[in-house]
Amino acid sequence: MNTAPRPGGWTALSQHDPTRPGAGAGRKGLMERGALVLELAVPLRKAQVLLDYHAEADGWERAFSILHDPESGLTIRHRQGKAVALHRLCGPLPAEPGIAQVILTFDAPARHWKLSYCRPGSGTFLAATGEAPLPLPLDDLDRMCALSPLVRRHEAVLWFGATSQATPPCASGWVHPQSRIATPSGFRQAGSLGPGDTVLLHDGSARGLRSVRHLDLPGRGSHTPVRLRAPYFVAGHDLLVSADLPVLLTGGDIEDVYGEPALLVAAQHLTDGFAAIFDTGHMVVRTVSLDVGPPAVVQGDGMAFLSASHTAGQNGPPPLRQLRGFEAMALLAALNRGNTGWRAA
């Protein structure tokens, strides 16, 4: 097997060209195990084909389609020559508006699959299992992810991708690779840092990087980043960050409203459609997350943020209070009134 993973754990992402061995040449080999992931905007009022791929070469027919029916559920049909695999998840599907995620996890050599439907962040989860999935040729996967005339995608589809892992790559709070991070020798781009490099913390101390994770992620759906716009957060330039990145805020309004001189707020809770916005203009986003061990506030150029944790089960408490979504509403109200008694640190 040669699944040729993309950097960051994705074998392929929609509208993100995979590395090819030669001009115009498709990748060879099979994806024998892993997960296919699709996100879509819901609800859909009636049965719709979300993804439909058909190709034929030397009499060998290949097809892959995903049918979404709010009443009867999900059906994935995969054909390779005369072999056909059907994966079904019975409905009805949840009707609440938002984002839905469809994941087909499969292991062809072990002869088992799992089809799941969830609503990220809501706790809604439906799943079905079965036997005898088919491996997926990588050139078929590349065509499904590209804007190919062989593929039809419903307008509700936000992105589609595949990973050789059993679950989608998990992203910690991230910054853009070009974000400038304070180090003892001056500012460096986050993308140039590696394990063992030293970064400065907001309290003036220094810490070595335990881990640096580079991930290519979908830029839409549940992964939509937040753009913190200048001059409201940082003077002179915008910042692109993950929606869940805790950003350090300080200033008079912070202390007046919350009784503390500084606190952390996830970027998504600062979005007001003006000073901070969900940026849907990227199909794929390159990201960097920085792990310094026990959680600490890393100092950037005009903005400080909470470090990531790449080791499951080793998250300690943040060094400062972190606001929940409903607690940040007072901060947004102050911003909308034109108050500027707070700033990104």
C-alpha positions as CSV (number, residue, x, y, z in Angstrom):
1,M,0.0,0.0,0.0
2,N,1.2,3.5,-0.7
3,T,-1.2,6.2,0.5
4,A,1.4,9.0,0.2
5,P,0.1,11.2,3.0
6,R,0.1,14.9,2.5
7,P,1.9,17.0,5.1
8,G,-0.1,17.1,8.3
9,G,-1.7,13.7,8.0
10,W,-4.2,14.4,5.1
11,T,-3.9,12.1,2.1
12,A,-5.9,14.6,0.0
13,L,-8.0,17.7,0.5
14,S,-10.6,19.2,-1.9
15,Q,-9.0,21.7,-4.3
16,H,-5.6,21.1,-2.9
17,D,-3.3,19.6,-5.5
18,P,-1.4,16.5,-4.2
19,T,2.3,16.1,-4.9
20,R,2.6,14.4,-8.2
21,P,5.5,12.3,-9.4
22,G,5.4,13.9,-12.9
23,A,3.6,16.6,-14.8
24,G,0.0,15.5,-15.4
25,A,0.6,12.1,-13.8
26,G,-1.8,10.8,-11.2
27,R,-0.6,9.2,-8.0
28,K,-0.4,5.4,-8.1
29,G,-1.3,2.9,-5.4
30,L,-4.3,2.2,-3.2
31,M,-5.8,3.7,-0.1
32,E,-6.6,0.5,1.7
33,R,-7.5,2.0,5.1
34,G,-8.2,5.4,6.6
35,A,-11.1,7.8,6.6
36,L,-13.0,9.8,4.0
37,V,-14.4,13.0,5.5
38,L,-17.0,15.4,4.0
39,E,-18.6,18.5,5.6
40,L,-21.8,20.1,4.4
41,A,-24.1,22.9,5.3
42,V,-27.5,21.6,6.5
43,P,-30.4,21.2,6.5
44,L,-31.1,19.9,3.0
45,R,-34.8,19.8,2.3
46,K,-34.9,16.6,0.2
47,A,-32.6,13.8,-1.0
48,Q,-29.5,15.1,-2.6
49,V,-26.4,13.6,-4.2
50,L,-23.5,15.3,-2.3
51,L,-20.7,13.8,-4.4
52,D,-20.8,11.8,-7.6
53,Y,-17.7,10.5,-9.3
54,H,-17.6,8.3,-12.4
55,A,-14.7,7.2,-14.6
56,E,-13.8,4.3,-16.9
57,A,-10.5,3.0,-18.2
58,D,-9.9,-0.1,-20.3
59,G,-13.4,-1.3,-19.5
60,W,-12.9,-0.9,-15.8
61,E,-15.7,1.2,-14.3
62,R,-15.0,3.2,-11.2
63,A,-17.6,5.1,-9.2
64,F,-18.1,6.7,-5.8
65,S,-21.2,8.6,-4.7
66,I,-22.6,9.9,-1.5
67,L,-26.4,10.3,-1.1
68,H,-27.9,12.4,1.7
69,D,-31.6,11.9,2.5
70,P,-33.0,13.7,5.6
71,E,-35.5,10.9,6.1
72,S,-33.8,7.7,5.0
73,G,-30.2,8.6,6.0
74,L,-26.8,8.3,4.2
75,T,-25.8,5.9,1.4
76,I,-22.3,5.7,0.0
77,R,-21.8,3.5,-3.1
78,H,-18.3,2.6,-4.2
79,R,-17.6,0.6,-7.4
80,Q,-14.4,-0.8,-8.7
81,G,-15.0,-2.9,-11.9
82,K,-17.6,-5.6,-11.0
83,A,-17.2,-5.1,-7.2
84,V,-19.6,-2.8,-5.5
85,A,-19.6,-1.8,-1.8
86,L,-22.6,-0.2,-0.2
87,H,-22.4,1.7,3.1
88,R,-25.6,2.8,4.7
89,L,-26.6,4.8,7.8
90,C,-30.3,4.8,8.5
91,G,-32.1,8.1,9.2
92,P,-33.8,10.3,10.0
93,L,-30.9,12.8,10.2
94,P,-30.9,15.7,12.6
95,A,-32.7,18.7,11.0
96,E,-31.1,21.6,13.0
97,P,-29.3,24.2,10.8
98,G,-25.5,24.2,10.9
99,I,-22.6,22.1,9.7
100,A,-22.7,18.3,9.4
101,Q,-19.7,16.0,9.1
102,V,-19.8,12.6,7.3
103,I,-17.0,10.2,8.0
104,L,-16.4,6.8,6.3
105,T,-13.7,4.9,8.2
106,F,-12.6,1.7,6.5
107,D,-10.0,-1.0,6.6
108,A,-10.2,-3.2,3.4
109,P,-7.6,-5.8,4.5
110,A,-9.5,-6.2,7.9
111,R,-12.9,-6.1,6.0
112,H,-14.7,-3.6,8.2
113,W,-16.1,-0.1,7.9
114,K,-17.9,2.5,9.9
115,L,-20.1,5.3,8.6
116,S,-20.8,8.2,10.9
117,Y,-22.8,11.5,10.9
118,C,-22.1,14.1,13.5
119,R,-22.7,17.8,14.1
120,P,-19.3,19.3,15.3
121,G,-19.6,20.9,18.7
122,S,-23.2,19.7,19.4
123,G,-22.7,16.1,20.6
124,T,-25.0,14.7,17.9
125,F,-23.5,11.4,16.6
126,L,-25.0,8.6,14.5
127,A,-23.1,5.6,13.2
128,A,-23.4,2.3,11.4
129,T,-20.9,-0.5,10.7
130,G,-20.5,-3.2,8.1
131,E,-18.1,-5.5,6.3
132,A,-16.2,-5.8,3.0
133,P,-15.2,-2.2,2.0
134,L,-13.2,-1.7,-1.2
135,P,-9.8,0.0,-1.3
136,L,-9.7,3.3,-3.1
137,P,-7.2,4.1,-5.9
138,L,-5.3,7.2,-5.2
139,D,-5.9,8.6,-8.7
140,D,-9.6,8.3,-8.1
141,L,-9.2,10.1,-4.8
142,D,-7.2,12.9,-6.4
143,R,-9.9,13.4,-9.1
144,M,-12.7,13.5,-6.4
145,C,-10.8,16.2,-4.6
146,A,-9.9,18.2,-7.7
147,L,-12.3,20.4,-9.7
148,S,-12.6,17.6,-12.3
149,P,-15.4,17.3,-14.9
150,L,-15.6,13.6,-13.7
151,V,-17.0,14.8,-10.4
152,R,-20.2,16.6,-9.4
153,R,-20.4,18.2,-6.0
154,H,-23.5,19.6,-4.4
155,E,-23.3,23.3,-3.5
156,A,-23.9,22.4,0.1
157,V,-20.6,20.5,0.3
158,L,-18.0,22.7,2.1
159,W,-15.0,20.4,1.7
160,F,-14.0,16.8,1.2
161,G,-10.8,15.0,2.2
162,A,-9.1,11.8,3.1
163,T,-6.6,10.7,5.7
164,S,-4.7,7.4,6.2
165,Q,-5.5,7.7,9.9
166,A,-8.6,6.2,11.5
167,T,-9.8,9.6,12.6
168,P,-9.3,13.1,11.0
169,P,-6.1,14.9,12.0
170,C,-6.8,16.8,15.2
171,A,-5.8,20.5,15.1
172,S,-4.7,22.4,18.2
173,G,-5.1,26.1,18.4
174,W,-2.9,27.5,15.6
175,V,-1.4,30.5,14.0
176,H,-0.5,31.2,10.4
177,P,3.1,30.1,9.5
178,Q,4.0,33.8,8.7
179,S,2.9,35.0,12.2
180,R,5.9,36.5,14.0
181,I,6.8,34.9,17.3
182,A,9.1,36.5,19.9
183,T,12.4,34.7,20.5
184,P,15.6,35.7,22.5
185,S,17.2,36.6,19.1
186,G,14.2,38.6,17.8
187,F,11.0,37.9,16.0
188,R,10.8,34.7,13.8
189,Q,8.1,33.4,11.6
190,A,6.1,30.6,13.3
191,G,6.7,28.4,10.3
192,S,10.5,28.5,10.7
193,L,10.4,27.3,14.3
194,G,11.1,23.7,15.4
195,P,11.3,21.5,18.5
196,G,14.0,22.8,20.8
197,D,13.8,26.4,19.7
198,T,13.3,28.9,22.4
199,V,10.3,31.3,22.4
200,L,9.5,34.2,24.8
201,L,6.4,34.1,26.9
202,H,4.2,37.1,27.7
203,D,5.5,37.2,31.3
204,G,9.1,37.8,30.0
205,S,10.3,34.3,30.6
206,A,11.5,31.9,28.0
207,R,10.5,28.3,27.2
208,G,11.8,25.7,24.7
209,L,9.4,24.3,22.2
210,R,8.5,20.7,23.0
211,S,6.6,20.2,19.8
212,V,5.8,22.1,16.6
213,R,2.9,20.8,14.4
214,H,2.5,21.8,10.8
215,L,-1.0,21.0,9.4
216,D,-2.7,21.7,6.1
217,L,-6.3,22.0,7.1
218,P,-9.6,22.7,5.3
219,G,-10.4,26.4,5.4
220,R,-14.2,26.0,5.6
221,G,-16.8,24.3,7.7
222,S,-15.8,23.5,11.2
223,H,-12.3,24.5,10.4
224,T,-13.1,28.1,9.3
225,P,-10.4,30.4,10.6
226,V,-10.9,33.8,12.2
227,R,-9.3,37.0,10.9
228,L,-8.4,39.5,13.6
229,R,-8.4,42.7,11.7
230,A,-6.1,45.7,12.0
231,P,-6.1,48.1,13.8
232,Y,-8.6,46.6,16.3
233,F,-6.3,43.8,17.5
234,V,-2.9,44.5,16.1
235,A,-1.8,47.7,14.4
236,G,-0.6,47.4,10.8
237,H,-1.7,43.9,9.8
238,D,-4.4,41.3,10.1
239,L,-3.9,38.0,11.9
240,L,-5.3,34.7,10.7
241,V,-5.8,32.2,13.6
242,S,-7.8,29.1,14.4
243,A,-11.3,29.8,15.8
244,D,-10.4,28.1,19.1
245,L,-7.1,29.9,19.7
246,P,-7.2,31.6,23.1
247,V,-6.0,35.2,22.6
248,L,-4.7,37.4,25.4
249,L,-6.6,40.6,26.0
250,T,-5.6,43.3,28.5
251,G,-6.7,46.9,29.3
252,G,-9.1,49.0,31.3
253,D,-12.3,47.5,30.0
254,I,-11.1,44.0,30.7
255,E,-10.6,44.9,34.4
256,D,-13.7,47.0,34.7
257,V,-16.0,44.3,33.3
258,Y,-14.3,41.1,34.5
259,G,-12.3,42.3,37.5
260,E,-9.0,41.0,36.1
261,P,-6.3,42.9,34.3
262,A,-5.8,40.2,31.6
263,L,-7.6,37.1,30.4
264,L,-7.9,34.7,27.4
265,V,-10.7,34.6,24.9
266,A,-11.1,32.2,22.0
267,A,-10.9,34.0,18.7
268,Q,-14.3,32.7,17.7
269,H,-15.9,34.5,20.6
270,L,-14.6,37.9,19.4
271,T,-16.2,37.7,15.9
272,D,-18.5,40.7,15.4
273,G,-18.5,40.8,11.5
274,F,-16.1,43.8,11.5
275,A,-13.1,43.8,13.8
276,A,-13.0,40.0,13.9
277,I,-14.6,37.8,11.1
278,F,-14.8,34.2,10.1
279,D,-12.7,34.1,7.0
280,T,-14.2,31.7,4.5
281,G,-11.9,32.7,1.6
282,H,-9.5,29.7,1.9
283,M,-10.2,26.2,0.7
284,V,-7.0,25.0,2.5
285,V,-5.0,26.8,5.2
286,R,-1.5,26.1,6.3
287,T,-1.1,26.2,10.0
288,V,1.4,25.9,12.8
289,S,0.7,25.1,16.5
290,L,3.3,25.5,19.2
291,D,3.6,23.3,22.3
292,V,5.9,24.5,25.1
293,G,4.8,21.9,27.6
294,P,2.6,23.1,30.5
295,P,0.2,25.7,29.0
296,A,1.7,29.2,28.8
297,V,1.0,32.5,26.9
298,V,3.4,32.8,24.0
299,Q,4.3,36.3,22.9
300,G,3.8,37.2,19.2
301,D,4.3,40.5,17.4
302,G,1.5,42.5,18.9
303,M,-0.5,39.5,20.1
304,A,0.0,36.8,22.7
305,F,-1.9,33.5,22.7
306,L,-2.1,30.3,24.7
307,S,0.2,27.5,23.6
308,A,-1.1,24.3,22.2
309,S,-0.9,20.8,23.7
310,H,0.0,18.0,21.4
311,T,0.0,15.2,24.0
312,A,-3.3,13.8,24.9
313,G,-4.1,13.8,28.6
314,Q,-1.3,16.2,29.6
315,N,-3.3,19.5,29.3
316,G,-2.9,21.5,32.5
317,P,-5.0,24.5,33.4
318,P,-4.3,27.8,31.5
319,P,-2.3,30.4,33.4
320,L,-5.1,32.9,33.1
321,R,-8.9,32.9,33.2
322,Q,-10.4,31.9,29.8
323,L,-13.8,33.3,29.0
324,R,-16.6,31.1,27.8
325,G,-18.7,32.2,24.8
326,F,-21.5,33.8,26.8
327,E,-19.0,35.6,29.1
328,A,-17.4,37.3,26.1
329,M,-20.7,39.0,25.1
330,A,-20.0,42.0,27.4
331,L,-16.7,42.4,25.7
332,L,-18.3,42.5,22.3
333,A,-20.9,45.0,23.5
334,A,-18.0,47.3,24.6
335,L,-16.4,46.9,21.2
336,N,-19.6,47.7,19.4
337,R,-20.0,50.9,21.5
338,G,-16.7,52.0,20.1
339,N,-14.8,51.6,23.4
340,T,-11.1,50.8,22.9
341,G,-10.1,50.3,26.5
342,W,-8.7,46.8,25.8
343,R,-6.2,45.4,23.4
344,A,-4.5,42.2,22.2
345,A,-1.3,41.9,24.2
